[in-house]
Amino acid sequence: MKKLIKISIIMPIYNVERYLERGINSILNQTFKEFELILINDGSTDNSSVICNNFKNIDSRIKVINKKNEGVSSSRNLGINIARGEFIMFVDPDDTLEEDALGYLYNLTNTYNSDVSCYRMQTYKNGISKTNININEEIKIYKNSKIIENFSKNGIFLYSVCNKLYKKNLLKDIIKYGMPVICNELLWGIGISIHAVILGHLSSSVVAANSICNVIYQMSTSFILGVANASSVVMGKTIGSGDKRDAINIKNKLLFIYLILGITTATILLLIKNPLISLYNIEDSTKVIANNLMYIYAFHILFQAFTSPIIAGVLRGGGDTKFAAIIDVIFLWLLLPVGFVAAFKFNLNPALVLLLLRFETPIKTFFCLFRLKGEKWINIITR
């Protein structure tokens, strides 16, 4: 029968032989004994690996993982994936713990049934303490919005992941549902930047015309993203209550709102394009290009006002972040070479090039609506 593991301690390691023994010993000397220590050697080139293996040989609670150097975040994520404890704690090699630190946090978590428990840290420079800690400070409990309100007001929540004990399920949810969103935004941002690069290499007149169009386009998309974020809050709260039928009803109402939003935004864009373009002192040829591009942006925003809130609002709010990330990025990137060839191989009109690049949005609309026909997008992750 395997010994019960209550806490998994994850320590990312890279060339820290100077501190490593002290840090590991402070963990092994804990009064709380029901833990495992996962040492992630992130491609160290000093004696860190030897030190890890020496400790592994004298304590069965220690697990050593050797990997190529990919950074501290990669090491921590790997540790989370292999951790067996009910709770997870991160400790850096140059950290030292008071001997009752684990027991104190574990008891706090169980007493108050918290998702995260934390304590203040004392920092040192050249052996001299840089912080003062009140050991008699009262225990504070934060819930819901109070967590955000107090996030930067005291020394407990600030910057470090290493002074906290987390429920393992909470961290797994963050990785499972949060990482697709991070990757989504990163790849989407790069893809849109390539759009600008392609158009920017056509001519200076195209650059000027596209800049003019982007002024009003960015204003429109800011409003659309606001609607998307609000939708995510509404949908997340509804699904969190466990009522799928109510979530589907709200989804249908939101889709109607998005449709009206798209038609309205596109119409406004077309109505103001001539007055807007006339404000700029540019050549007539540039005005013609800007006018043509504005028609494409209006076509695009008609679908974007529908699709972006579905992806960033309904799907993400429903926990369907993986599908949302795939659908938001794949067609954007698939059409990049098409736009490149259209621009530089066939020398098509800039408006047609933009249309080809932006045609990913109506394609996404079709797949998003198909996804919403069923219930696969609804993920109840509240506990």
N, C-alpha and C positions, 0 to 999 in steps of 0.2 A: 504494500500500500504506500503510495507516494505521500510524502510529508506535505501538509497543507501550506501553500504559499499565499500569504495575505498581501504582501507588497513586493512589486518588482521595481528594483532600483536600476536605472539606466545611466551608464556613464560613458559618454563619447570621449575617445582618447586619440590625441595626435601629438606626438613629440612632447610629452609632459613628464618625462622621467624624474624631473626635479621635484614635482609635487605628488606624484602618483601614489607612492607608498603611504604617505601621510593621509591622503584622501581616502584610500581603501581601508586603512586601519580604523579611521573614524567611523566607518560604516560597520565593520566587523565587530567593533566594540560596543555596539548599540545594546541597550537593555532589552529591546524588542528583537526577538530572534527569528520570527517567522517571515523571512524575506528571501528573495533571490537577488543576486547582484549580477547584472549583465554588463560586461565590459566590451565595448565596441571599439576595437582597434582600427582606426580609420587610416590605415596605410602608414603608420609611424615608421620613421627611419632611424630613431634612436633606440634605447633599450626598453621602451614602454612595453613592447610585446613580451619580452623576457620577464619583466616584472609581473605582468598580467598572468602569465602561465605559472609563475612561482606561487602566486596566491591561489590560483585554481587548484594546484596540487595539494594545498593544505586545507582547503575549505570547499566542501561539496556544494555549497550554495552559490558558488561563483561559476558563471558561464562566460567563456571568452569567444568572441566572434571577430575574425580577421577579415577585413575587406579593403578594397582599393580606396584611395583618398577621394571622397566625394563631398566632404563638408559635414558640419555638425548636425544640420537638419536631416540629412540622409541617415546618419548614424542613429539619431533619436527615433526616426520613423521605423527603421529596421528593428530597433529594440522594442518598440510598441508591438510590432507584428509578432514577435516571438515571446513576448512577456506572458507569464502564466498567472500572475497575481491578480487579485481583485482590484488593487489600486496600483498606481504607477507614480514614481517619483524620479525626477531628473537630478543628478548630482554631477557637477563638473569636477575634474581631477584636482583642481586647486581649491576646492571647497573642503571644509571640515565641519562635521556635525557634532553638536552636543550629544552626549551619550543617550539622552532620553528623547531625542528629536523625533524618531520614527514612532515611538510609543505615544508621544504627545499628539502628533498629527493623526495617528490612527484612532485614538480615543475621541478626539474632536470630531472626526468624520462620522464615527458611529453614534456618538451622542446626539449630534444635530442632524444626522442623515444628509450631509452636505455632498455636493458633487465635487467641490474643491475646498480644501483646507490649506491655510497658509500661515506663515509666521514671519516676523521681521528678520532681516539679515544684518549682520555686522560686518562691515568691510574694513580691510586693513591695507595699509601701504607701508612697506618697509617695517613691518611688525607693529605699526602704530594704528590704533583704531580710528577710523574716520567717521564713525557713526555712534550715536548714543542710543541705547535701547532701554526702555522702561519695562523691567521684567514683571511689573505689577499691572501692566496695561490690561484693561478689561477685554473680554472676548466680544467681538462684534460679529453680527450675523447680517449678511446682505442677501437680498432676494430680488430677482427680476431686474427692473430698471435701476434699482439702487446700486447694483454692481457697477453699471456704467458710470453713474453719477460719482461714485467714490473711487473710480479706477485710478485717477491721477492725483487724488487728494492725500494719500498717505503712502508710507513706504512699503506696504505689504504687496500691493498689486503691481508695483512698478517693474517694468522691463524684463525681469528674470523669470524663467520657468523653473528655476532650481529651488525655490523656497516654498513649494506647494506639493500637496498630495492630491492626485486626481483619481477619480473613478475611471477605471480602464475603459468602460463602455463609452464614457464621454469623449475620451481622446480618439477612440476608434470611429465614433460618429463624426468628429471634426475632420478626420482624415478622409473617411468614406464620402461624406457629403460636401466637405469644404474644399478639398484639393481639386476636384473637377472644376469648381468655380474659379479658383486661382489660375489653373492652367488655361481655362477658357478665356479669361480676361487677358492673360499674357499673349496667347497666340492670336486672339482677335486684334489686339492692339498692334502687333507686328504686321498682321495682314493688312490692316487699314493703312498703316504707314507705307507699305509697298504700293498700295493704290496711289498714294501721293507721289511716290517716286516715279512710277510709270507715267502718270500725267505730267509730272514736272520735267520729264525728259523730252516731251513732245515739242514744246516751244515756250518762249517767255510769255507769249500772249495767252497760252493755255494756263500757265501758272497764275497769271493775273486774274483771268476769268474764273478759275477754280477757287481762288482765294476770296473773291467777291461772293460767289455762291455759298462758300462755307460759312460766311458770317451769319446768314439767316438760317442755314441748315443746322449749325451748331446750336443756335437758340431753340430751334424746334426739337432737336434730339434731347436737349437738356430737360425739356418739359416731358417728353416721352419717357425718359429714364426715371423721372420723378413718379410718373404714373406706374411704371414697372415696379419700383421699390415699394410703393404703397400697396400694390397688388400682392407683393410677396408677403408683406406683413399680414394682410387680411387672409390670404390663403393659408399661411403657416399657422395662424391662430385657429382657423376653422378646422384644418386637418388635425391639429394638435388636440382638439377636443374629441377626436375619434369619430366624427360624423361624416362619412363618405358622401352620403346623399346630399347633405348641405353643401359640401365642398363642390360637388358637381353642379348644383344649382347656382352657386356663386360664380363658378367658372363660366357658365353660360351667360350670365349677366355681364361679366367682365369682357367676354368676347364681343358682345354688342357695343360696349363702351369703346373698345379698341377700334372697332369698325368705324364708329362715328368720329373718333379721334383721327384716324387715318384720312378719312375723306375731308375733314375740316382742315387738318394741317396741310394737306396737299393743295387744297383750294386756296388757302391763305398764301401759300408759297407762290402760286401762279398769279395771284392778284397783286402781290407787292414786287414781283420780279422787275418789272419795267421801272417803277419809281426808284427802286433800290439801285439798279444798274446805272440809272441816269445821275446818281449822286457822285459817281466816280469820273474823274477826268482821264478817260482812256480812249484809245483809238476805236474807230467804228468796227474794225475787224475783231477787236477784243470784245466789244459789246455783243456782237453776233455770236461769238463763242460762248460768252457768259449766258446769253439768252437760251441757247441750245442746251447748255449744261443744266440750266435751271429746270428745264422740262424733265430732264432725266432725274434730277434730285426730287422733283415733285412726284414722279412715278415711284421712285425708290421709297420715299417717306410714306407714301400711301400704304405700302406693305410693312415698312419698318415700324410704323405706329401700331401695327397689328401684331407683328412677330416679336419685337423686342420685349413688350410686356408679357407675352406668353412665355418666352424663354426666361427672362430675369424675374418675372413675377409669379406666374402660375406654376411653371415647371420647377423652378428653384424653391418656391414656397411649398411645393408638394414633395420636396426631397428628391425629385427626379433630376439631380444635378449632372449625372453622368450623361444621360441622353441629351440634356440641354447643351452641355459642352460640346458633344460630338456634332450635333446638328448645327450649332452656331459657328463652328470652325471649319468643318469639312468642306462645305460648298464654297466658303470664302476662299480657302486655299486651292481648291480644285480649279476655280475660275481665274486665279492669278496668271497661270501660263497662257490661258486663253486671251486675257487682256494684253499680256506682253506681246504675243504673236500678232494680235490685231493691230497693236500700236506700231511695232517696229518691223514686222514682216510684211504686212499688207497695207500699212500706213492709212488705216481707216480714220474717218472723222473722229475728233476727240469725244464728241457726244456718244458715238457708237461704242468707242472704247470704254467710256464710263458706264454705258448701259450694260455691256458684257460683264464688267467687273461687279456691278451692283445687282446683276440678275440673280445672285445668290439669295437675295432676300425673298422674292416671290417663291423660289424653290423651297426655302426654309418654311415659308408659310404653309405650304401644302403638307409637308412632313409633320409640322407641329400640330396642325388640325387633325391629322390622322392619328397622332399619338393621343390626343385628348378625347378621341372617340371612346376609348376604353377606360380602365381604371389603373393601368400599370404606372401611371405618373403619380399616383397617390401613395405616399409612403408615410405611415404613421410611426414616428421614431420617438415620440414622447414616452416617458416611463413614469 
